[in-house]
Amino acid sequence: MAPSLSEYKTDVHNDWCPGCGDFGIVNALQMALAEMGIERDRAAIFSGIGCSGKTSHYINTYGIHTLHGRVLTFAQGAKLASPDLTVVAVGGDGDGLGIGAGHFVAAGRRNVDMTYIIFDNGVYGLTKGQASPTLKLGEKTKSLASPNQNYSVNPIGLAIASGFTFVGRGYSYDVRHLKDLIIRAVKHRGLSFLDVLQPCPTYNDINTRDWYAGVDLADESAQRHSRIYKLEETKYDSKVSYASESVLHEKISQALIKSLEWDTRIPIGVFYQNELISACTVRMADKIPNYLENPPSRQRISDNSSPLTDISKILDSLQI
């Protein structure tokens, strides 16, 4: 019988700030795993450094808390070693798009069959609110001594340009919609990316829950509208349906244009999806006989604590 939602929860004390968007993301991820019926020993959550890094402690699957900016390298290695493992990597916008930006781009080229979720709040929450790569130029949060001096990174645009084959955006306070996005991302055959917008109530007093809700956008009749809108409620079509260079360019172009919408109208949903590009594990299987049937994680490397491969001759040859 598939695990229940409660079985994906742990009893580890959660010390995130009240109102933090991280809670919604973790809840959505737990709900997605439960709805898909993934056994807890067949899933692994990898996390980077930052507030979001604690995610792997709060979900009752295999959990690996990795190094700053290096979560994708660990997660890709696990997936390539165990192709039948469901792998989800999580990290903050600073972790993934600052120190980890090089790995982000390289991962897109490989298209490993896994999911990467960025917790995007515009600040480095764990280290007292410095501006992260997604904070807009000129914005000054209450944690900054002066306005941000750097241009911001467009996570959606960077993911598409890097080669991610499923690119979407969610909002941490719309948990059910985010849960559905995570399910689609995990089921995608290839590397999927979700940029999840979330308020940081402690340090970011600009992109707050009220700001996303459009409290400041009331018109003359006192009617307000949320900044957030869902792409699936429009005629937007994200999927590359057949192999054609013109179709591919059209889908990429529309996704990049849509990713630039901000301020009063912010789209969430799937921006781009292309399953016509083979995943890395498929290419590995074409190159290495029996890779899927006998992947590295199932291969014996020792017998009674003695290594099966004798590398002493190799080591001796390296002596000076």
N, C-alpha and C positions, 0 to 999 in steps of 0.2 A: 504494500500500500504506500502511495506517495506521502511524503512528509506533510504535516499540516503547517499552517503559517506560524503557529507558536513554536514549532520545532526549529525554525530558522532564527529564532531569537536567542540571545545569550543572557546570562545574569551578570555580565561585566558592567560595572558602574559607568554610566554615561555622564560625562562632565562638560558636554557642549552647553553653550549659553542658551538660556530660555529664548525661544523665538528663532533660533538658528535654522536656516534652510536645510542643514545637514540631516535633521530628523526626517524630513519629508522624503529625501532621497533614499535614505536607508530603509524607511518603511516601504517605499515603492519597489526597491530591489528585493526585499524579503517577500513582498506580495507576488512579484513576478516569478521568483524561483518556485514559490509554492504553487502558483497557478500552472506553471509548466510541468510540475511534478518531478523536478530534478532531484535525484537522491543527493543527500548532503555530502556523501563521500565521492560524488562525481562532479563536484563543483569546487572551484577555488577562487577566492577573492584576494586580489593583490592590491595593496595600498601604498601610496607614497608617504611623504612627510608633510605635516600640516594638520589642521583640524580634521580634514577628511581622512587623514592617515589612520584614524582610529576605527574606520569603517570595518576593517578586517577583524576587529575585536568584537564587533557587535552583531555579526552574522554567523550563524552556527554551521559553517562549512569549513573546508580547509581555508585557513587565513594566513597570509604572508605579508608582514609589514616590512617594506623594503627601504631603499635609500632615496634620498632627495633627488627627484628628477629621473630616477632609474626604474620606475615601476613597469614601464613597457618592456624593458629588456628582460626582467624576471618573468613577466607574464607570457611573453612570446616564447621564451625558452621552455616554460612548463607546457604550453600548448603543443609545441613541436615535439617534445618528449612524450607527451600523452595526448594524441590527437582526439581521443574520445572524451577528454575532460572539458567541462564547461568552464571557461576562463573569463573572468570579469576583472578588469583593472580600474581602479579609481584613484583620483588625485585632485588637488586644487588647481586653480588657474595659474598660480605662480609655479607650482611643482611641475605642471605639464607644459606650460607655454613660456616659462622663464628658463630655469636651469635644465629642464627636460625637453626644450624645443627641438634640439637636434635629434633626439630619439623619436620624437613625435613625427618628424618628417621622414626619417628612415623607416619607421613602422608602416607608414602609408605605402611605401614602395613594395614592401613584402606582402601585404594583404593577408596576414595570418588570421585564421578564423577565430576571432575573439572580440570582446567588446571593451571599449575604453570610455569611462564616464568622467567628465571633468566637473567639479563643483566650482561654479563660477560666481564669485561674489565681489570681484574687483579689488580685493585687498589680501594681504598676507595676515590672516586672522590670528595665527598662532604666535606671531612675533610682533604683535601690537599695531597692526593695521597699516603697514607700508603699502604704497600703491603697487598693485599687481599688473601684469601685462595687459589685462583687459579693462583697466580703468581708463576712461576717456581723457584726452589731452585737455588740460586746464581745469579739470574737476578737483575740488578740494574737499575731502571728507574731514570729519572732525578729528581724525587721527593724524592728519598731515599738517605740517607747519606752513606749507605753501602749496599752491596748486600743482597738480601733476605736470611734469615737464616733458613727458614722453608720449608719443602717439601710441594708440592701443592696437593690440593684435585682434584680428577678426578670426575667432576660432573656427567658425564654419568655413570661411574662405580658405584658411590655411589647411584644413583637413581635406577639402576637395582638391586643392592644388597639390597636396602631398600624395594623393592616391587612395585615400580611404574610400571604400565602396558603399558605405552606408553612413550618411551624415544627417544628424537630427539635433533638435534642441528641445529641452523640456523646461518646466518651471516647478520649483520644489514645492510650492503651495498648491499645485494641482496634482495631487499624488496619484489619482487613478489614471489620469492621462499619461503621467510619467511612467507608471507601471506598464501601460500598454506599449509605450515607446520602447521600454527596456525589453519587453518580450519580443518585439519586432527586431530589435537590434541583436539580441542573442540568437534568434532563429536565422538571421541573415548569414549566408554562406560567404564569409570574407570578414575583413576588418571593419567593425562598426564603431562609430563615434557619436557620443551624445554630450552636448554642451548644456549643462543644467544651470539655468539662472537661479540665484538664490540670494535673499537678503542676508546681510551680516548686521544684526541689530546692535552689535557692540562698537564697530568701527566705521561702517559705511552708512552714513546718514543721508545719502543721496538716493541710492537705488534701494529704497525701503519697500516693505510690503504695501504700504499706502501708495508709493510711487508707481509700482507695477499695477496696482488696482486703479490707477488713474484718478485719485482723489483730487489732484490739482487740475484736472482737465474738464471740470464742470463747465457746461455751456450756459447761455443766458437763462435757460429754463431750469438751471440747477441739476440737469441730467449729466451724469458722468459716464465715461466708458473706460473699460480696462485697456491698458496699453497692450496687454497680451491678447493675441488672437491665434486661432488654430488653422494651420494650412489646410487641413483636411476638410474644413468647413467652407473653403473656397474651391475654385476649379483647378487649383494647383496640382500638377502631376509630376511626382519626383522620380518615377521609375524609368530607367533605360530599358525599353521593351525589346529591342532587337539591335543586332550588331550593325551599326551604320555610323560612320565618322560624323556625318552631319547631325544625326540624332544625338550622338554623344556630346558634341559641341553645344547643341541647343540646350540640353539638360544641364550641362555644367554652367553655361552662361546664365540661365534663368536662376539657378541656385545661388550663384555668386551675387547676382543683382538683388535677389530676395534677402540674402544675408546682410546687406547694407542697410536694411530698414531698421530704424531705431527711434528713439525719442518718444513720439506719440503713438507709434504702431510697431509692435515687436512680434514677429511671427514665431510660433513654436510648432513642432511637428517634424516630419521627415522632409529634408531639403533635397536629398539626392540619394538614389539607390541604384546600384548596378551589380547584378549577379552574373553578368556575362563574362566578367574577368575572373579567372580561376584563382582560388585561394592557394596560399603557400603550401598547405598540406597536400593539395592535389598535385602541385608541381613536384613536390618531394616524392610522392608516390610514383610519379612517372619516371623519376630518376633513380630511386632506390628500390630494388625488389623487396617485396614483403614489408615495406615501411609501415603500412597501416595495420597489417596482421601482427607484426612483431616490432613495435616502435621501441625507441631507446628505453623507456620506462619499464618495459617488460623483459629486457635483456639481462641476463646474469652477468655480473662483473666480478664475482668472487665465488670461491668454493671453500667453505669452512674457514672463512676470513682470509683466505689466500687469493690474491688476484688471479683471474684467469689469463690475463695478458701480462707477459713478462717484458717490462720496459727497461730492464737493467742495461741491455746492450745499447739502447738509445741514449740512456743517461751517461753510460761510459764514453760514448762517442762525443759527448759534449764537453768532456773534461779537457781542460787546457794544460 
